[in-house]
Amino acid sequence: MPPLRHIASTLYRQRLMPTLVVMQIALACAILVNALFLLGQQLAPMLVPDGIAKGQLLLVDQLVSRDGQWRASRIEAGARALRAVPGVHAVSPALGLPMKQTMMMTYDLKGPGGASATASAFAGKGMLQSLGLELQQGRDFVASDYTDLDLSSRDGSTDKSATMPLILTAALARKLFPDGGALGGQLRDADAGGSGRYVVVGIVRHLLRYQVGELDDGKAEYAVLAPRRITGTPILAYAVRTDPARRDAVHAAMPDVLKREFGAELMPEIDVRVDDYESLRRDAFKPRRAAAWLLATVCAVVTFITLVGIASLTGYWVAQRTRQIGIRRALGATRGQILRYFQVENLALTTIAVLIGMPLAYAINQWLMQHYELARLPWYCLPIGVLALWLLGQVAVYGPARRAAAVPPAMATRSV
């Protein structure tokens, strides 16, 4: 390994090229770290398994009552009509449907250790089966767990003194119970004035929350199943699980079945919606896919420009020092020593550049946080960015360094 003092002396005497290389790498560092972080933010929710039974789920929405409220008898009548359709395995009247935000309910939960989280709630009888979720631990709700949920009632017909069972996702369980022991654990309302008490009776492996704008920062699976029986709602919705081979036929039959069942009770100006889950997911993530492609393109362009820029500047610098390299070869320096010299030199320049670029990256992140409400750049981006730029610098300098190592000793005498 060449002496760092000799490298520093050379860089100090010829400051223009090293300064240009450092500036280019520092700017690339500031842009790439933030672009890669934002790319990860966009991709993370799309890469998380959603837990939904693949190719089986249909979602019925926008059943709006002409009278302003659906009552328990009519809600159950609609469920029976849907269960009678050939190919239907399970039906749940629901408040909260995957990838739909027509009606939403959230729980602000606080764990025994003080960790808190806001979770999307999926409420409805039999939702575990209707969504096709995988129960990782514990049990499903039993009949005695369910309480009525009447949205026309101010308190939702909930007994505030009772402890409500909940089924959490594994991700939410890890958040609220970082030390483990979530199954059977006690939760309470995170709000200081809240009186709700909850007990975890089950944990499902995966389930994405339905607020598609709140899937970042590892919160994509902050969701719970709540044992609420829908007995009153202005907008009725159902989760319907079907035989995968007959889903399209069920999809086509359902609008007519619902119109026959509810008829004049439906608001005439509003069409009932029946959607398959995969189409809803694809449409919901379309903006994220577009943003991911844009950010990936930015990363690729910045990486390419940086790679070409370092290689070009280093190549020019090598050409300027051809006689010096020839003298070193004439004094006995091997090709390997010349190659390592330029690699270490580039490593030193990259290290200086990232020491400048990382504060610049955090400054850009602070500006984005203030103006666009983006998340804070996490600490682990620093070592990842350093390693990536070290590697990029070594790749860029390899070609010019090999050409430098190939300079014959005779080059030292050509200008004599």
C-alpha positions as CSV (number, residue, x, y, z in Angstrom):
1,M,0.0,0.0,0.0
2,P,1.5,3.4,-1.0
3,P,2.3,5.9,1.8
4,L,-0.7,8.2,2.4
5,R,1.8,11.1,3.0
6,H,3.1,10.7,-0.5
7,I,-0.5,10.6,-1.9
8,A,-1.5,13.7,0.1
9,S,1.6,15.6,-1.1
10,T,0.8,14.8,-4.7
11,L,-2.8,15.9,-4.3
12,Y,-1.8,19.1,-2.6
13,R,0.6,20.1,-5.4
14,Q,-2.0,19.4,-8.1
15,R,-5.2,20.6,-6.5
16,L,-7.5,21.2,-9.5
17,M,-8.2,17.7,-10.6
18,P,-8.6,16.3,-7.0
19,T,-11.0,19.2,-6.2
20,L,-13.1,18.5,-9.2
21,V,-13.3,14.8,-8.4
22,V,-14.2,15.5,-4.7
23,M,-16.9,18.0,-5.8
24,Q,-18.5,15.6,-8.2
25,I,-18.6,12.7,-5.7
26,A,-19.9,14.9,-2.9
27,L,-22.7,16.2,-5.1
28,A,-23.5,12.6,-6.3
29,C,-23.5,11.5,-2.7
30,A,-26.0,14.2,-1.7
31,I,-28.3,13.3,-4.6
32,L,-28.0,9.5,-4.5
33,V,-28.5,9.1,-0.8
34,N,-31.7,11.0,-0.9
35,A,-32.9,9.5,-4.2
36,L,-32.2,5.9,-3.0
37,F,-33.9,6.6,0.3
38,L,-37.0,7.9,-1.5
39,L,-36.9,5.0,-3.9
40,G,-36.9,2.6,-0.9
41,Q,-39.8,4.5,0.6
42,Q,-41.8,4.0,-2.6
43,L,-40.9,0.3,-3.1
44,A,-41.2,-1.0,0.5
45,P,-45.0,-1.2,0.7
46,M,-45.2,-2.8,-2.8
47,L,-42.8,-5.5,-1.8
48,V,-44.6,-6.4,1.5
49,P,-46.9,-9.5,1.2
50,D,-50.5,-8.3,1.6
51,G,-51.8,-11.5,3.2
52,I,-54.9,-11.6,1.1
53,A,-56.0,-14.9,-0.5
54,K,-54.7,-14.6,-4.1
55,G,-57.2,-14.5,-6.9
56,Q,-60.2,-15.0,-4.5
57,L,-61.3,-11.7,-3.0
58,L,-64.1,-9.5,-4.4
59,L,-65.0,-6.3,-2.6
60,V,-68.5,-4.8,-2.8
61,D,-68.9,-1.1,-2.0
62,Q,-71.1,1.9,-2.4
63,L,-74.3,0.2,-1.4
64,V,-76.0,3.5,-0.2
65,S,-79.4,3.4,1.4
66,R,-82.1,5.6,0.1
67,D,-83.3,6.0,3.7
68,G,-79.8,7.0,4.9
69,Q,-79.1,3.9,7.1
70,W,-78.9,0.1,6.6
71,R,-80.2,-1.9,9.6
72,A,-79.0,-5.3,10.8
73,S,-81.8,-7.3,9.2
74,R,-81.1,-5.9,5.7
75,I,-77.3,-6.1,6.2
76,E,-77.6,-9.8,7.0
77,A,-80.1,-10.4,4.1
78,G,-77.6,-9.0,1.7
79,A,-74.9,-11.3,3.1
80,R,-77.2,-14.4,2.7
81,A,-78.0,-13.4,-0.9
82,L,-74.3,-13.2,-1.7
83,R,-73.5,-16.5,0.0
84,A,-76.1,-18.2,-2.2
85,V,-74.1,-17.3,-5.4
86,P,-72.4,-20.5,-6.6
87,G,-68.6,-20.2,-6.0
88,V,-68.8,-18.0,-3.0
89,H,-67.0,-19.4,0.1
90,A,-67.3,-16.6,2.7
91,V,-69.1,-13.2,3.0
92,S,-68.5,-10.5,5.7
93,P,-70.3,-7.2,6.0
94,A,-67.4,-4.9,6.7
95,L,-66.2,-1.5,7.8
96,G,-62.8,-1.2,6.3
97,L,-61.9,-3.0,3.0
98,P,-58.4,-3.6,1.6
99,M,-57.3,-0.8,-0.8
100,K,-60.6,1.1,-0.3
101,Q,-61.1,4.2,1.7
102,T,-64.8,4.8,1.5
103,M,-65.2,4.3,5.3
104,M,-62.3,4.0,7.7
105,M,-61.8,3.3,11.3
106,T,-58.5,3.5,13.2
107,Y,-57.3,2.5,16.7
108,D,-54.6,4.4,18.5
109,L,-52.9,1.7,20.6
110,K,-50.3,1.7,23.3
111,G,-48.3,-1.3,24.4
112,P,-47.3,-2.2,28.0
113,G,-43.8,-0.8,27.3
114,G,-45.0,2.5,26.1
115,A,-44.7,1.9,22.3
116,S,-47.7,3.3,20.4
117,A,-49.1,3.1,16.9
118,T,-52.1,4.1,14.9
119,A,-53.6,1.0,13.1
120,S,-56.2,0.6,10.5
121,A,-59.2,-1.5,11.7
122,F,-61.0,-4.1,9.7
123,A,-64.3,-4.7,11.4
124,G,-66.9,-7.3,10.5
125,K,-68.0,-10.8,11.4
126,G,-65.8,-13.5,9.8
127,M,-63.2,-11.2,8.2
128,L,-60.4,-13.6,8.8
129,Q,-62.0,-16.2,6.6
130,S,-63.3,-13.7,4.0
131,L,-59.9,-12.1,3.5
132,G,-58.2,-15.4,3.5
133,L,-55.6,-14.3,6.1
134,E,-53.0,-16.7,7.6
135,L,-53.3,-17.0,11.4
136,Q,-49.8,-17.2,12.8
137,Q,-50.6,-17.4,16.5
138,G,-53.6,-17.6,18.7
139,R,-57.2,-17.9,17.5
140,D,-60.0,-16.3,15.5
141,F,-62.8,-14.5,17.2
142,V,-65.6,-16.5,18.7
143,A,-69.3,-15.6,18.9
144,S,-69.0,-14.1,22.4
145,D,-66.2,-11.7,21.2
146,Y,-68.5,-9.8,18.9
147,T,-70.2,-6.5,19.8
148,D,-72.6,-4.4,17.7
149,L,-71.3,-1.5,15.7
150,D,-74.0,1.0,14.8
151,L,-72.7,4.0,13.0
152,S,-75.9,5.9,13.6
153,S,-75.2,5.7,17.4
154,R,-72.8,8.2,18.9
155,D,-70.8,5.7,20.9
156,G,-71.0,2.9,18.3
157,S,-72.8,0.6,20.8
158,T,-69.6,-0.3,22.5
159,D,-69.2,-1.2,26.1
160,K,-66.3,1.0,27.2
161,S,-65.8,-1.0,30.4
162,A,-65.2,-4.3,28.6
163,T,-61.8,-5.4,27.3
164,M,-62.1,-5.9,23.5
165,P,-60.2,-8.8,21.8
166,L,-58.1,-7.8,18.8
167,I,-56.2,-9.7,16.2
168,L,-52.9,-7.9,15.2
169,T,-50.6,-8.2,12.3
170,A,-47.1,-9.6,13.1
171,A,-45.6,-6.2,12.2
172,L,-47.8,-4.4,14.6
173,A,-47.3,-6.9,17.3
174,R,-43.5,-6.4,17.0
175,K,-44.0,-2.6,17.2
176,L,-46.3,-2.7,20.3
177,F,-44.5,-5.6,22.0
178,P,-40.8,-5.1,21.1
179,D,-39.7,-7.6,23.8
180,G,-42.2,-10.3,22.5
181,G,-45.1,-11.9,24.3
182,A,-47.8,-10.1,22.1
183,L,-50.2,-13.0,22.3
184,G,-52.4,-12.5,25.3
185,G,-50.8,-9.1,25.9
186,Q,-52.8,-6.1,27.1
187,L,-53.2,-2.8,25.1
188,R,-54.9,0.5,25.8
189,D,-55.8,3.7,24.0
190,A,-52.8,5.8,23.3
191,D,-54.9,8.9,23.8
192,A,-54.5,10.1,27.4
193,G,-58.2,10.5,27.7
194,G,-59.1,7.1,26.1
195,S,-60.6,4.4,28.2
196,G,-60.4,1.5,25.8
197,R,-58.7,-1.7,26.9
198,Y,-57.8,-4.5,24.5
199,V,-56.3,-8.0,24.6
200,V,-54.5,-9.7,21.8
201,V,-56.1,-13.1,21.0
202,G,-54.5,-13.7,17.6
203,I,-51.7,-12.6,15.2
204,V,-52.0,-12.8,11.4
205,R,-48.8,-13.0,9.3
206,H,-49.6,-10.1,6.9
207,L,-52.3,-7.5,6.2
208,L,-51.8,-4.1,4.6
209,R,-53.6,-1.2,6.0
210,Y,-56.1,0.5,3.6
211,Q,-54.9,4.0,4.0
212,V,-52.7,3.9,0.9
213,G,-51.2,7.3,1.7
214,E,-49.8,6.1,5.1
215,L,-47.8,3.0,4.1
216,D,-44.3,4.5,4.5
217,D,-41.8,4.3,7.4
218,G,-42.5,0.6,8.1
219,K,-46.2,1.3,8.9
220,A,-47.7,-0.5,5.9
221,E,-48.9,-3.4,8.1
222,Y,-50.2,-1.5,11.1
223,A,-53.6,-3.2,10.9
224,V,-56.0,-4.9,13.3
225,L,-59.1,-7.1,13.0
226,A,-61.8,-6.0,15.4
227,P,-64.8,-8.2,16.5
228,R,-67.5,-5.8,15.5
229,R,-70.9,-6.9,14.1
230,I,-72.1,-4.2,11.6
231,T,-75.7,-3.4,12.7
232,G,-76.1,0.1,11.3
233,T,-74.3,2.0,8.5
234,P,-75.1,4.5,5.7
235,I,-72.8,2.8,3.2
236,L,-72.8,-0.9,3.2
237,A,-69.8,-3.0,2.1
238,Y,-69.0,-6.7,1.9
239,A,-65.8,-8.7,1.6
240,V,-66.5,-11.8,-0.5
241,R,-64.1,-14.7,-0.9
242,T,-64.7,-17.0,-3.9
243,D,-63.5,-20.1,-5.6
244,P,-60.5,-18.8,-7.7
245,A,-61.8,-20.7,-10.8
246,R,-65.2,-19.1,-10.5
247,R,-64.3,-15.6,-9.4
248,D,-65.0,-14.0,-12.8
249,A,-68.5,-15.6,-12.9
250,V,-69.2,-14.5,-9.4
251,H,-68.1,-11.0,-10.2
252,A,-70.4,-10.8,-13.1
253,A,-73.4,-12.2,-11.2
254,M,-73.1,-10.0,-8.0
255,P,-74.5,-6.7,-9.3
256,D,-77.8,-8.3,-10.3
257,V,-78.0,-10.3,-7.1
258,L,-77.6,-7.1,-5.1
259,K,-80.1,-5.2,-7.2
260,R,-82.7,-8.0,-6.7
261,E,-82.1,-8.1,-3.0
262,F,-82.2,-4.4,-2.3
263,G,-84.0,-3.0,-5.3
264,A,-85.7,0.3,-4.5
265,E,-83.8,0.6,-1.2
266,L,-80.6,1.6,-3.1
267,M,-79.8,5.2,-3.9
268,P,-80.5,5.4,-7.6
269,E,-77.8,7.9,-8.5
270,I,-75.0,5.8,-7.1
271,D,-73.9,2.6,-8.8
272,V,-72.8,-0.4,-6.7
273,R,-69.2,-1.2,-7.1
274,V,-67.8,-4.7,-7.3
275,D,-64.0,-4.9,-7.7
276,D,-61.4,-7.7,-7.5
277,Y,-58.7,-7.1,-5.0
278,E,-55.8,-7.4,-7.5
279,S,-57.2,-4.6,-9.7
280,L,-57.6,-2.3,-6.7
281,R,-54.1,-3.0,-5.5
282,R,-52.7,-2.3,-9.0
283,D,-54.5,1.0,-9.3
284,A,-53.7,2.1,-5.8
285,F,-50.0,1.5,-6.3
286,K,-49.9,3.1,-9.8
287,P,-48.6,6.4,-8.5
288,R,-45.9,4.6,-6.4
289,R,-44.8,2.6,-9.4
290,A,-44.5,5.8,-11.5
291,A,-42.5,7.5,-8.7
292,A,-40.3,4.5,-8.3
293,W,-39.5,4.4,-12.0
294,L,-38.7,8.1,-11.9
295,L,-36.4,7.8,-8.9
296,A,-34.7,4.7,-10.3
297,T,-34.0,6.7,-13.5
298,V,-32.6,9.6,-11.5
299,C,-30.3,7.1,-9.6
300,A,-29.2,5.4,-12.8
301,V,-28.4,8.7,-14.5
302,V,-26.5,10.2,-11.5
303,T,-24.6,7.0,-11.1
304,F,-23.7,6.9,-14.8
305,I,-22.6,10.5,-14.9
306,T,-20.5,10.1,-11.8
307,L,-18.9,7.0,-13.1
308,V,-18.1,8.6,-16.4
309,G,-17.0,11.8,-14.8
310,I,-14.6,10.1,-12.3
311,A,-13.2,7.9,-15.1
312,S,-12.7,10.9,-17.4
313,L,-11.1,13.2,-14.8
314,T,-8.9,10.4,-13.6
315,G,-7.9,9.5,-17.2
316,Y,-6.9,13.1,-17.9
317,W,-5.0,13.2,-14.6
318,V,-3.1,10.0,-15.5
319,A,-2.2,11.4,-18.9
320,Q,-0.8,14.6,-17.2
321,R,1.4,12.4,-15.0
322,T,2.7,9.9,-17.6
323,R,6.3,11.0,-17.2
324,Q,6.1,10.7,-13.4
325,I,4.6,7.2,-13.7
326,G,7.3,6.2,-16.1
327,I,10.0,7.3,-13.6
328,R,8.4,5.2,-10.9
329,R,8.4,2.2,-13.3
330,A,12.1,2.9,-14.1
331,L,12.9,2.9,-10.4
332,G,11.3,-0.6,-10.0
333,A,7.6,0.0,-9.3
334,T,5.5,-2.9,-10.5
335,R,2.3,-2.6,-12.4
336,G,0.4,-3.8,-9.3
337,Q,2.0,-1.0,-7.2
338,I,0.9,1.6,-9.7
339,L,-2.6,0.2,-9.9
340,R,-2.9,0.1,-6.1
341,Y,-1.5,3.7,-5.9
342,F,-4.4,5.1,-8.0
343,Q,-7.0,3.0,-6.2
344,V,-5.8,4.2,-2.8
345,E,-5.7,7.7,-4.1
346,N,-9.3,7.4,-5.3
347,L,-10.3,5.9,-2.0
348,A,-8.8,8.9,-0.2
349,L,-10.6,11.4,-2.5
350,T,-13.9,9.5,-2.1
351,T,-13.6,9.5,1.7
352,I,-13.1,13.3,1.7
353,A,-16.0,13.7,-0.7
354,V,-18.5,11.7,1.4
355,L,-17.4,13.6,4.5
356,I,-18.6,16.7,2.6
357,G,-21.5,15.0,0.8
358,M,-23.2,13.4,3.8
359,P,-24.0,16.7,5.6
360,L,-25.2,18.0,2.3
361,A,-27.5,15.0,1.9
362,Y,-28.9,15.6,5.4
363,A,-29.4,19.3,4.6
364,I,-31.3,18.4,1.4
365,N,-33.4,15.9,3.5
366,Q,-34.2,18.6,6.0
367,W,-35.4,20.9,3.2
368,L,-37.6,18.1,1.8
369,M,-39.0,17.4,5.2
370,Q,-40.0,21.1,5.7
371,H,-41.5,21.6,2.2
372,Y,-42.9,18.2,1.2
373,E,-43.4,16.4,4.6
374,L,-41.1,13.6,3.7
375,A,-39.6,11.2,6.3
376,R,-36.3,11.9,8.1
377,L,-33.2,10.3,6.5
378,P,-32.4,7.3,8.8
379,W,-28.9,6.9,10.2
380,Y,-28.1,3.7,8.4
381,C,-28.1,5.5,5.0
382,L,-24.7,6.9,6.0
383,P,-22.7,3.7,6.0
384,I,-24.6,2.4,3.0
385,G,-23.9,5.6,1.1
386,V,-20.2,5.5,2.0
387,L,-19.8,1.9,0.9
388,A,-21.7,2.5,-2.4
389,L,-19.6,5.5,-3.3
390,W,-16.4,3.7,-2.4
391,L,-17.4,0.9,-4.7
392,L,-18.4,3.3,-7.4
393,G,-15.1,5.2,-7.2
394,Q,-13.1,2.0,-7.4
395,V,-15.0,0.9,-10.5
396,A,-14.6,4.3,-12.1
397,V,-10.9,4.5,-11.5
398,Y,-10.0,0.9,-12.5
399,G,-9.8,1.6,-16.2
400,P,-7.5,4.7,-15.9
401,A,-5.5,2.9,-13.2
402,R,-4.8,-0.1,-15.5
403,R,-3.7,2.2,-18.3
404,A,-1.4,4.0,-15.8
405,A,0.0,0.6,-14.7
406,A,0.7,-0.2,-18.4
407,V,3.0,2.8,-18.9
408,P,6.5,1.5,-19.8
409,P,9.6,2.8,-18.0
410,A,10.9,4.2,-21.3
411,M,8.2,6.9,-21.1
412,A,10.4,8.6,-18.4
413,T,13.2,9.3,-21.0
414,R,11.1,10.6,-23.9
415,S,11.1,14.2,-22.7
416,V,14.8,14.2,-21.8
